[in-house]
Structure formats: structure tokens, C-alpha cells
Amino acid sequence: MFKNILLIASIGLASPYSWGAAIDLSHARIVVLNPRQSTAVKAASLLKDEIEKRTRISLAVADKIPEGEDVILVGTAADLSAQSFQSPTAHPMPEKPDAYAIWVGAHGKARVICTAGHDGRGTVFATGRLLRLLEMGRDKLELDDSTALASAPKIPLRGHQLGFRPKTNAYDAWTLAMWEQYYRDMMVFGMNAIELIPPRSDDDADSPHFPTPPMEMMINMSRLADEYGLDVWIWYPSMDKDYSDPKTVELALKEREEVFEKLPRIDAVFVPGGDPGDVRPDILLELMAKTKPILNKYHPKAQIWVSPQGFDRPNISHRKGWLKMFVDLLKEKEPAWLDGVVFGPQVETTPANCARTSLPGTRSVNIPTSLTARAVNILCRIGTGLSVIRKGVSALIPGQFSTRRYFMIWSLIRWDFLPTARVVTMILTKSYGVVLDGILL
């Protein structure tokens, strides 16, 4: 415990930022440079609402820079550049998705707080970082006048599974407004993806706490995520008894198409091989091959991922040999529709062994160049909750990955365990250079 506290304290002492003269922003305006961009509008709304909650100060929102007034500009780097506001040469905008920069400029005699994203989603992250930099109190809103920084995440995918289902003691009672607040809270600290659960899963179909039917809530959560620029994943288990039966497959595909058609945004679908489900690998892959074109009919760029969860479980005799069958099928078939393989609970091997010796796209497997070029990804899942993906983890398996192949870990971390909270603190600090001031301790 003391080591963690000392580590955070040392990070705080090593911070490159020192408090200078304060800019009073209690009468400033928030200016959205591109009101047609949903992420900019949501970023401005986030900033306005969260400031008002903490200070009683309600900042006006405009779409043009007023003369003689301090302002907070919200937009992409291109939006700000069009108004002649460039990030300082000492803190250039990183050319990387989700990157952002914050600096203090001037417009005549007025001060201009510039919050710029490399892209639309980066704009939300910029305002989130600004919220953490502001000095807020009762009727007080100030910012250090020497503020200047630029940041880009080291981890490309940072998601959270959000289960609107009666498996938890809170989520099934949440309204869409509550979900939006949760989106905001997580995005302030870097979340860029959510994972939804379809109406039919291994949970009860209804809950006395549901404020909205599950399908309606799923649609609204997808739409809301899109407005914030969040990637939308779906965890979609295959739970029917016999997918070798054409009628079962027909009904399953029809059900999935209804979901895919209704959701405004889907970036990826993850189909677990088990937990729940009990589908032999060859049958599962055939089902997914039929699912992919239906998915892409409504979401052309959406990916599909699979996991060998539950294969070769020691206590389930009929699954013996399923993991080898799964790997052999990937090597033999080289399915073009498959975008990634998920490593998660109940996978009877290790991530290192899976990457080093088993799956296409790794150096130790003799595979055709075509498959090497498109690189089958490996996604690792642990538990439920906060999701973190690391790209190019060469330290984990030295020498196994070239520039054309990459290894990704998605560790889903529970927020309700104190030791994990410290881990989250360290992850966010490493990824964003942010000290969380012990709020998760």
C-alpha cells in the first residue's frame, strides 16, 4: 500500500507543471468552432455542465469568437488553425488518433484557452483534460496562464463493457442520462470504446428495474456513443443448442440482422466461443462467416472477432481437442472475414503460447504472406470493467513481432476492487501522464 502511495506522490512531485498566474474564467464563453461536429458540441456541453456542477458558474456557449471577452475554444486542430490559433512549437499536436493539445493564446486583449483535438474524439479528451487542470471552487474558475501541453495515448483501444442487464446491482436501473454521465466520467480519463450486450444473452430477459426495454436502450446507447465519437463493440454470444441445423442458423442470423440494422453505430462484434455457448469450432466459424456480410451490410467497416473460450475445458469431456481444431482451422482456412482472435477467461492456454506457437500472424508459424500482411490480431480479456489495449508489447514476447504484426491486450478491470483501483491509477498515469490525486485509492 505504502509503495503505491509513494509512487503516486513521487509522480506528482515530478510533474512538469507549476502553478503560475491565474486566469479568471468565471465570465468566459465557450466557443464551439464547428457546431455541426457532434463531438465538439458534446465536448462543450461536457465542459459547461461539469464546471457548473462544481462552481455554480454557468458559462455561455457560442459559435463565434466575441470581441474583448475571454473564451475557451473547442474544436479540432484544423478548426482552430482556420481561426489562426496554432499549438505552440514546444507542444505540437501529435499526429495520432485521440491526441489533443491545450494552450493559452490571445485575441486582442482577451485570453483564449485553446482545447484542440487531433480528431473529433480528441476534442472530447482535450476538454476532459482541461477539466482536470482547472482550479474550481464555489464561484471560482481559474486556469494557470502558462498552461501548454500536448498528449497522445500509448494504448490505442481503451474500452469498457457496459451491460444493461440484470447481472449487476446498478446498470439495469440506469436511465440514458445516467449512462451519458458515465460515458463522460470515463472519457475524462481516456475511454474511447464501449462494449454493449444484445437483448438476448445468458441473463434474464427482463428486470423490474429496467426503465427502458433492452433493445431500445441498446439503440440509444449506440447513438449516444456515436455522438461522443466512441467506438461501439457488441459482445454477442452464440447460445442456441444446434447451429448445425440450418433452421437454427437462419433464426440466429435473422435475430442478429435485426440488431445490426437498428444500431446507429457498430465498430466490432465479438463472438465468444463459450461462456456462454457450446459450439464446436468448425460450426462456430461457419456461423461467423455468415454473420460478417450481414454485419457489413449495415456497418461496412465493422470488424468481427472470435474467442476459443471454453475449448478443452478439463471438466467438459466433449470439448477435448476443440482448441487444436480451432487453431488448425485458422491455419488451414485463413478466413478473410476474421479480424481478430480474443484471449479471455476459460482459454486453456497462455497469451504468450497462443501468440508464439499457435495463431497465424506470428513469426514462429510458417504461414502464407497474404495472411502475414493482414495480421490476425490477438485480443486478451481478463474479467469485466475497464478495458485497456496495448499495442506492440514487444517486452512481453521479445522478437516475436515485426512492424507488420502487432499484439494487443485488452484487460477488463473491475473498478470495485481496491487493489485494481491502484492498477488503474498507474495505467492512466503511464498512458496520459496524469496523476489522479489518489481518488482511486
C-alpha positions as CSV (number, residue, x, y, z in Angstrom):
1,M,0.0,0.0,0.0
2,F,2.7,2.5,1.0
3,K,4.7,1.8,-2.1
4,N,1.7,2.8,-4.3
5,I,1.2,5.9,-2.3
6,L,4.8,6.9,-2.5
7,L,4.9,6.2,-6.2
8,I,1.9,8.5,-6.9
9,A,3.5,11.1,-4.6
10,S,6.8,10.9,-6.5
11,I,5.0,11.2,-9.8
12,G,3.1,14.3,-8.5
13,L,6.4,15.9,-7.4
14,A,8.0,15.2,-10.7
15,S,5.2,16.9,-12.6
16,P,6.5,19.3,-15.3
17,Y,3.7,21.8,-14.5
18,S,4.0,24.6,-11.9
19,W,1.2,26.9,-11.0
20,G,1.7,30.4,-12.4
21,A,-0.6,33.4,-12.6
22,A,-4.2,32.5,-12.6
23,I,-6.6,33.5,-15.4
24,D,-10.2,34.2,-14.1
25,L,-12.5,32.3,-16.4
26,S,-15.7,32.9,-14.4
27,H,-17.1,35.2,-17.2
28,A,-15.6,33.4,-20.2
29,R,-17.6,32.0,-23.1
30,I,-17.2,28.5,-24.5
31,V,-16.9,28.7,-28.3
32,V,-17.7,25.7,-30.5
33,L,-15.9,26.4,-33.8
34,N,-17.8,23.7,-35.7
35,P,-21.3,23.3,-34.3
36,R,-22.1,20.6,-37.0
37,Q,-19.5,18.3,-35.4
38,S,-21.2,16.3,-32.7
39,T,-18.1,15.6,-30.8
40,A,-17.3,19.3,-30.5
41,V,-20.9,20.0,-29.3
42,K,-20.7,17.2,-26.8
43,A,-17.3,18.4,-25.6
44,A,-18.6,21.9,-25.0
45,S,-21.7,20.5,-23.2
46,L,-19.4,18.3,-21.0
47,L,-17.3,21.3,-20.1
48,K,-20.2,23.6,-19.4
49,D,-22.1,21.1,-17.3
50,E,-19.2,19.8,-15.2
51,I,-18.0,23.3,-14.4
52,E,-21.4,24.4,-13.3
53,K,-21.8,21.4,-11.0
54,R,-18.6,22.3,-9.2
55,T,-18.7,26.1,-9.2
56,R,-22.3,27.4,-9.7
57,I,-20.8,29.3,-12.7
58,S,-22.8,28.8,-15.9
59,L,-20.6,29.7,-19.0
60,A,-22.4,30.7,-22.1
61,V,-21.8,28.7,-25.3
62,A,-21.4,30.4,-28.7
63,D,-20.3,29.5,-32.2
64,K,-18.2,32.7,-32.9
65,I,-15.4,34.4,-31.0
66,P,-16.7,37.6,-29.4
67,E,-14.6,40.7,-29.2
68,G,-13.0,41.6,-26.0
69,E,-14.1,38.5,-24.0
70,D,-12.1,35.7,-22.6
71,V,-13.0,32.4,-24.4
72,I,-12.5,28.7,-24.3
73,L,-12.2,27.4,-27.9
74,V,-13.4,23.9,-28.5
75,G,-12.6,22.1,-31.8
76,T,-10.2,20.1,-33.8
77,A,-6.7,21.4,-34.6
78,A,-7.9,22.2,-38.1
79,D,-10.8,24.2,-36.7
80,L,-8.5,26.3,-34.5
81,S,-5.9,26.7,-37.2
82,A,-8.6,28.2,-39.5
83,Q,-9.0,30.9,-36.9
84,S,-5.2,31.4,-36.7
85,F,-4.7,29.6,-33.4
86,Q,-1.7,27.2,-33.7
87,S,-0.4,25.0,-30.9
88,P,3.0,26.2,-29.5
89,T,6.1,24.9,-31.3
90,A,7.2,23.4,-27.9
91,H,4.0,21.4,-27.7
92,P,2.9,20.5,-31.3
93,M,-0.2,18.4,-31.9
94,P,0.7,14.7,-32.1
95,E,-0.3,13.2,-35.4
96,K,-2.1,10.3,-33.7
97,P,-5.7,9.4,-33.2
98,D,-7.3,10.7,-30.0
99,A,-4.4,13.2,-29.5
100,Y,-5.0,16.7,-28.2
101,A,-3.3,19.9,-27.2
102,I,-4.2,22.7,-24.7
103,W,-2.6,26.1,-24.6
104,V,-3.3,29.7,-23.8
105,G,-3.5,32.2,-26.6
106,A,-4.8,35.7,-27.1
107,H,-7.4,37.5,-29.2
108,G,-6.7,41.2,-28.9
109,K,-6.5,41.9,-25.2
110,A,-8.7,38.8,-24.3
111,R,-7.3,35.5,-23.3
112,V,-8.1,32.4,-25.4
113,I,-8.0,28.9,-23.8
114,C,-7.4,26.6,-26.8
115,T,-8.6,23.0,-26.4
116,A,-7.9,21.2,-29.7
117,G,-8.2,17.6,-30.7
118,H,-6.3,15.9,-33.5
119,D,-9.7,14.5,-34.4
120,G,-13.2,14.8,-33.2
121,R,-12.8,12.4,-30.3
122,G,-9.6,14.1,-29.3
123,T,-11.6,17.2,-28.8
124,V,-13.6,15.5,-26.1
125,F,-10.3,14.3,-24.5
126,A,-9.0,17.9,-24.6
127,T,-11.9,19.3,-22.7
128,G,-11.7,16.4,-20.3
129,R,-8.0,17.2,-19.6
130,L,-8.9,20.9,-19.2
131,L,-11.4,20.0,-16.6
132,R,-8.7,18.3,-14.6
133,L,-6.4,21.3,-15.0
134,L,-9.0,24.0,-13.9
135,E,-8.9,25.3,-10.4
136,M,-12.6,25.1,-9.4
137,G,-14.4,26.1,-6.2
138,R,-17.5,27.9,-5.1
139,D,-17.9,30.8,-7.6
140,K,-14.4,30.3,-8.7
141,L,-12.9,29.1,-12.1
142,E,-9.3,29.7,-12.8
143,L,-6.5,28.3,-15.1
144,D,-2.8,28.7,-14.9
145,D,-1.8,31.2,-17.6
146,S,1.3,29.1,-18.5
147,T,-0.7,26.0,-19.4
148,A,0.6,24.4,-22.6
149,L,0.7,20.7,-23.3
150,A,0.1,18.1,-25.9
151,S,-0.7,14.4,-25.4
152,A,-1.4,11.2,-27.3
153,P,-2.4,7.8,-25.8
154,K,0.1,5.0,-25.9
155,I,-2.8,2.5,-25.8
156,P,-5.0,2.6,-28.9
157,L,-8.2,1.0,-27.6
158,R,-9.4,1.8,-24.1
159,G,-12.9,0.4,-23.7
160,H,-15.5,-0.6,-21.1
161,Q,-18.2,-3.3,-21.2
162,L,-21.5,-1.7,-20.3
163,G,-24.0,-4.4,-19.5
164,F,-27.6,-3.2,-19.4
165,R,-28.8,-6.5,-17.9
166,P,-29.9,-7.9,-14.6
167,K,-26.5,-9.3,-13.7
168,T,-25.3,-6.3,-11.8
169,N,-26.8,-4.3,-9.0
170,A,-26.9,-1.0,-10.7
171,Y,-26.8,-1.0,-14.5
172,D,-30.3,-2.4,-15.1
173,A,-31.8,0.6,-13.2
174,W,-29.8,3.2,-15.1
175,T,-31.5,5.7,-17.4
176,L,-29.9,7.0,-20.6
177,A,-29.0,10.2,-18.8
178,M,-27.1,8.1,-16.2
179,W,-25.3,6.3,-19.0
180,E,-24.3,9.6,-20.6
181,Q,-22.8,10.8,-17.3
182,Y,-20.9,7.5,-17.1
183,Y,-19.6,7.9,-20.6
184,R,-18.4,11.4,-19.7
185,D,-16.7,10.3,-16.5
186,M,-14.8,7.6,-18.3
187,M,-13.9,9.7,-21.3
188,V,-12.4,12.4,-19.0
189,F,-9.8,9.7,-18.2
190,G,-9.4,8.4,-21.7
191,M,-12.1,5.8,-22.6
192,N,-12.6,5.6,-26.3
193,A,-14.8,2.5,-26.7
194,I,-17.8,0.7,-25.2
195,E,-18.9,-2.9,-25.5
196,L,-22.7,-3.5,-25.5
197,I,-24.7,-6.6,-24.8
198,P,-27.6,-7.7,-27.0
199,P,-31.1,-8.1,-25.6
200,R,-30.7,-11.9,-25.6
201,S,-27.8,-13.2,-23.6
202,D,-27.3,-15.6,-20.7
203,D,-29.2,-13.2,-18.4
204,D,-32.9,-12.8,-17.6
205,A,-34.7,-11.2,-20.5
206,D,-36.3,-8.6,-18.2
207,S,-35.6,-6.8,-14.9
208,P,-38.0,-5.0,-12.6
209,H,-35.5,-2.1,-12.7
210,F,-35.4,-1.6,-16.5
211,P,-36.5,2.0,-17.2
212,T,-36.5,1.2,-20.9
213,P,-36.7,-2.1,-22.9
214,P,-33.3,-3.5,-23.6
215,M,-33.3,-3.1,-27.4
216,E,-34.4,0.5,-27.1
217,M,-31.7,1.2,-24.6
218,M,-29.1,-0.5,-26.8
219,I,-30.0,1.6,-29.7
220,N,-29.9,4.8,-27.6
221,M,-26.5,3.8,-26.1
222,S,-25.1,3.2,-29.5
223,R,-26.4,6.5,-30.8
224,L,-25.1,8.4,-27.8
225,A,-21.7,6.7,-28.1
226,D,-21.5,7.8,-31.7
227,E,-22.2,11.4,-30.7
228,Y,-19.2,11.3,-28.4
229,G,-17.1,9.6,-31.1
230,L,-16.8,6.3,-29.0
231,D,-16.2,3.0,-30.8
232,V,-19.1,0.6,-30.3
233,W,-18.4,-3.1,-29.7
234,I,-21.0,-5.8,-29.2
235,W,-20.4,-8.9,-27.1
236,Y,-22.6,-11.4,-29.0
237,P,-22.7,-15.0,-27.6
238,S,-24.0,-17.9,-29.6
239,M,-26.3,-19.7,-27.2
240,D,-28.7,-21.8,-29.4
241,K,-28.3,-25.6,-29.0
242,D,-27.6,-26.7,-32.5
243,Y,-26.0,-24.5,-35.1
244,S,-25.6,-27.4,-37.4
245,D,-29.3,-27.2,-38.0
246,P,-30.0,-24.8,-40.9
247,K,-33.2,-23.5,-39.3
248,T,-31.3,-22.6,-36.1
249,V,-28.8,-20.7,-38.2
250,E,-31.5,-18.9,-40.2
251,L,-33.2,-17.7,-37.0
252,A,-29.9,-16.7,-35.4
253,L,-28.8,-14.7,-38.4
254,K,-32.3,-13.0,-38.6
255,E,-32.0,-12.0,-34.9
256,R,-28.6,-10.6,-35.4
257,E,-29.6,-8.7,-38.5
258,E,-32.4,-7.0,-36.6
259,V,-29.9,-5.8,-34.0
260,F,-27.3,-4.7,-36.6
261,E,-29.9,-2.8,-38.6
262,K,-31.2,-0.9,-35.6
263,L,-28.0,0.2,-34.1
264,P,-26.7,3.6,-35.4
265,R,-23.1,2.6,-34.8
266,I,-21.2,-0.7,-34.6
267,D,-17.4,-0.9,-35.0
268,A,-16.8,-4.5,-34.0
269,V,-18.7,-7.7,-32.9
270,F,-17.0,-10.1,-30.5
271,V,-18.4,-13.7,-30.5
272,P,-17.2,-15.8,-27.6
273,G,-16.7,-19.5,-28.3
274,G,-18.1,-20.2,-24.8
275,D,-19.0,-18.6,-21.6
276,P,-21.8,-18.8,-22.6
277,G,-22.2,-21.1,-25.5
278,D,-21.2,-24.6,-26.5
279,V,-20.4,-24.5,-30.2
280,R,-17.8,-26.7,-31.9
281,P,-15.1,-24.6,-33.6
282,D,-15.9,-25.5,-37.2
283,I,-19.6,-24.8,-36.7
284,L,-18.9,-21.6,-34.9
285,L,-16.6,-20.3,-37.6
286,E,-19.1,-21.1,-40.3
287,L,-21.8,-19.2,-38.4
288,M,-19.5,-16.2,-38.1
289,A,-18.6,-16.3,-41.7
290,K,-22.3,-16.0,-42.5
291,T,-22.6,-13.2,-39.9
292,K,-19.9,-10.9,-41.3
293,P,-21.6,-9.9,-44.6
294,I,-24.8,-9.2,-42.7
295,L,-22.9,-7.0,-40.3
296,N,-21.1,-5.2,-43.1
297,K,-24.4,-4.7,-45.0
298,Y,-25.3,-2.1,-42.3
299,H,-21.9,-1.2,-41.0
300,P,-19.4,-1.6,-43.9
301,K,-16.2,-1.2,-41.8
302,A,-17.3,-3.2,-38.7
303,Q,-15.0,-6.0,-37.6
304,I,-15.7,-9.4,-36.2
305,W,-13.7,-11.2,-33.5
306,V,-13.9,-14.7,-32.0
307,S,-12.5,-16.3,-28.9
308,P,-11.8,-20.0,-28.1
309,Q,-13.2,-19.6,-24.7
310,G,-14.3,-22.9,-23.1
311,F,-12.5,-25.1,-25.6
312,D,-10.7,-28.0,-24.0
313,R,-12.2,-27.3,-20.6
314,P,-11.0,-30.1,-18.2
315,N,-14.4,-30.7,-16.8
316,I,-16.3,-30.9,-20.2
317,S,-15.2,-34.0,-22.0
318,H,-16.9,-33.5,-25.3
319,R,-14.8,-30.3,-25.8
320,K,-11.5,-32.1,-25.7
321,G,-9.4,-31.2,-28.8
322,W,-11.5,-28.1,-29.7
323,L,-8.6,-25.7,-29.1
324,K,-6.4,-27.5,-31.6
325,M,-9.2,-27.8,-34.0
326,F,-9.8,-24.1,-33.8
327,V,-6.1,-23.2,-34.4
328,D,-5.8,-25.7,-37.2
329,L,-8.9,-24.3,-38.9
330,L,-7.4,-20.8,-38.8
331,K,-4.2,-22.0,-40.3
332,E,-6.0,-24.0,-43.0
333,K,-8.8,-21.7,-43.9
334,E,-7.1,-18.3,-43.4
335,P,-10.6,-16.8,-43.1
336,A,-10.6,-13.4,-44.8
337,W,-13.6,-12.3,-42.8
338,L,-11.9,-12.7,-39.4
339,D,-10.4,-9.6,-37.9
340,G,-9.1,-10.8,-34.6
341,V,-8.9,-13.6,-32.0
342,V,-9.8,-12.8,-28.4
343,F,-7.9,-14.4,-25.5
344,G,-10.1,-14.4,-22.4
345,P,-11.3,-16.4,-19.4
346,Q,-11.5,-20.2,-20.0
347,V,-9.0,-20.2,-22.8
348,E,-6.9,-23.3,-22.0
349,T,-3.5,-21.8,-22.9
350,T,-1.5,-18.7,-22.2
351,P,-1.5,-15.5,-24.3
352,A,2.2,-15.9,-24.9
353,N,1.9,-19.5,-26.1
354,C,-1.1,-18.6,-28.2
355,A,0.8,-15.8,-30.0
356,R,4.2,-17.6,-30.2
357,T,3.2,-21.0,-31.4
358,S,-0.4,-21.2,-32.5
359,L,-2.0,-18.4,-34.3
360,P,-1.4,-17.0,-37.8
361,G,0.4,-13.7,-37.9
362,T,3.3,-14.7,-35.5
363,R,6.8,-15.3,-36.6
364,S,7.2,-18.9,-35.4
365,V,4.3,-20.1,-37.6
366,N,5.1,-20.8,-41.2
367,I,2.2,-19.0,-42.9
368,P,1.4,-17.5,-46.4
369,T,2.5,-13.9,-47.0
370,S,-1.1,-12.9,-47.6
371,L,-2.1,-13.7,-44.0
372,T,1.0,-12.2,-42.6
373,A,0.3,-8.9,-44.4
374,R,-3.2,-8.6,-42.9
375,A,-2.1,-9.8,-39.4
376,V,-4.6,-11.6,-37.3
377,N,-4.8,-9.7,-34.1
378,I,-4.9,-11.2,-30.6
379,L,-7.1,-9.5,-28.1
380,C,-6.8,-10.5,-24.4
381,R,-9.7,-10.1,-22.0
382,I,-9.5,-10.5,-18.2
383,G,-12.6,-10.1,-16.1
384,T,-15.1,-7.3,-16.6
385,G,-14.9,-3.5,-16.4
386,L,-12.3,-1.1,-17.6
387,S,-10.7,-2.2,-20.8
388,V,-7.1,-1.4,-21.9
389,I,-5.4,-2.4,-25.1
390,R,-1.6,-2.3,-25.5
391,K,-0.1,-2.3,-29.0
392,G,3.3,-3.7,-29.8
393,V,4.0,-5.3,-26.5
394,S,7.5,-6.5,-27.6
395,A,8.7,-6.7,-24.0
396,L,6.1,-9.5,-23.3
397,I,7.4,-11.8,-26.1
398,P,10.7,-10.4,-27.3
399,G,11.5,-10.8,-31.0
400,Q,8.1,-12.2,-31.9
401,F,6.6,-9.2,-33.6
402,S,7.6,-7.2,-36.7
403,T,6.3,-3.8,-37.8
404,R,3.6,-5.6,-39.8
405,R,2.4,-7.7,-36.9
406,Y,1.0,-6.5,-33.6
407,F,-0.1,-7.9,-30.3
408,M,-2.8,-6.4,-28.3
409,I,-4.0,-7.0,-24.7
410,W,-7.5,-5.9,-23.5
411,S,-7.6,-6.3,-19.8
412,L,-11.1,-5.7,-18.4
413,I,-10.5,-4.5,-14.9
414,R,-13.1,-4.3,-12.1
415,W,-13.5,-0.9,-10.5
416,D,-14.9,-2.3,-7.3
417,F,-11.7,-3.8,-6.0
418,L,-9.2,-1.5,-4.2
419,P,-6.0,-3.2,-5.5
420,T,-7.3,-2.9,-9.0
421,A,-8.0,0.8,-8.5
422,R,-4.3,1.3,-7.8
423,V,-3.5,-0.5,-11.1
424,V,-5.9,1.7,-13.0
425,T,-4.2,4.7,-11.4
426,M,-0.9,3.5,-12.7
427,I,-2.2,2.7,-16.2
428,L,-3.8,6.1,-16.7
429,T,-0.7,7.8,-15.3
430,K,1.5,5.9,-17.7
431,S,-0.8,6.4,-20.7
432,Y,-1.7,10.0,-20.3
433,G,0.9,11.5,-17.9
434,V,-1.9,12.1,-15.4
435,V,-1.8,11.9,-11.7
436,L,-5.2,11.1,-10.3
437,D,-4.5,12.7,-6.9
438,G,-5.4,9.5,-5.1
439,I,-9.1,9.5,-6.0
440,L,-9.0,5.8,-6.8
441,L,-7.0,4.8,-3.7
